[in-house]
Amino acid sequence: MNDDYKDSYESDEANLDSKSDAKVILFLIIVAVIAMTYWVAVQ
């Protein structure tokens, strides 16, 4: 799977940027799900 990353991105820097972006998006999704769950529970 490591080879797939090298084919998809032009440089190691772009590869690291994409991984950090994915972590941020995942974190935001988790926060949104928790917020929605809390909002529904309070109603």
Protein Blocks (a to p, Z undefined) as FASTA:
>chain_A
ZZmmmmmpmbfklmmmmmmmmmmmmmmmmmmmmmmmmmmmmZZ
